[in-house]
C-alpha cells in the first residue's frame, strides 16, 4: 500500500489524503463531503482515505496527531494541510490553487 500511495502522490494531479479513524464521529462526517468533492471535481483530483489505526506508520510519516487530518499533495510535495471537518466548496478552492 505504501508504495502505491508514494506513486500516486508523485503525480501531477492533486491528491487529497484523508487520515481518519473508524471510531471518529467527525471523520464519518467527512465521507459524504469527500464524495461530493470528487463528484464536483472529477478527474482533476484524486482522493485517498487512510485509516490511522491500520496504517500507523503512514500517520507517523506525515506527522498526523489527530483525525480527521487532510493533506494535499502534488508532485510528491505536501502543498496544504488541515484538520477537522471542512466543507466541499472550501476544499475545492484550496485544491484549485494547485491544479
N, C-alpha and C positions, 0 to 999 in steps of 0.2 A: 504494500500500500504506500509506504513512504516514497519509494522510487517513482511510483505512478504520480503522486502529488508533486514531487520535485519536478517531474517532466511537465506536468500541466502548468505549474506556476511560472515556468521558464518562458512560456509563450507570450505572444504579442497581445492576446485577448485578455482583458482584465479578469482576474479571478477573485471572487469573494469567498472567503472561508469563514464559516460559522462554527466556532468552537462552542459546543453545547454539552449538556448532560441530560439524561432522560428524566431525572428527578427534579429538574429545574423548571418551575412554572413560567418564568419569563422566556426561557428557551423554547418552550412549547408554543408560546405566543408568536415567536419569530417564524415558525414553519409556514403559516399561510402568507405572512408578509413576504418571505423569500420566494414563495410560489408566484405571488403577484409580481414581484420584481422581475423574475425570469420571464413571465408572460409578457410584461411590458417591454423588456429589453431584448428578448430573443437571443440570437446568436452573438450579440455584441458583448455578452458576459458569460462566464462560467461560474457556477455556484457549487461549492463543496461543503458538506457538513462533516465535522469531525467530533466524535464523542470523546470527551476528555478522559472519561473513565476507562474506555477501551484503548485509547491511544495517549497515555500519559507522556510518552517521550516526545510526541509532536507538540503537545501543550507546553511542555518544558522548553523545547527548542525555540518556541516563539514567545516565551515569557507570559503565557496565559495564566492569570491568577484568579480570575472569576469568570463566570458564564452568565449570559451569553457574551462572548467576545468575537468581534468581527475584524478581519484583516482583508485588505485589498492588495493583491499582488499584480504586478505587470513586469514582464521580462525578468522574473526571479527576484524582484525587489519589493519589499513592503512599501506601498505608496500611501497607505492610510490605515489607521486602526481606531476602533471604538468599542464601547461595551454598553450593554443594556439593550432594551427593546428600541428599535428605530423603525420609522415608517418607510414604506417602499419608495415614496417620492423623494424623501431626503437621501436615501441610499443611492437612488438613481442619479441624483445631482452630483453626489460625491464621485460615483463611478465614471460619469461622463467626463469629468476632469482628466481622466487617464485614458480615455478611449482613443 
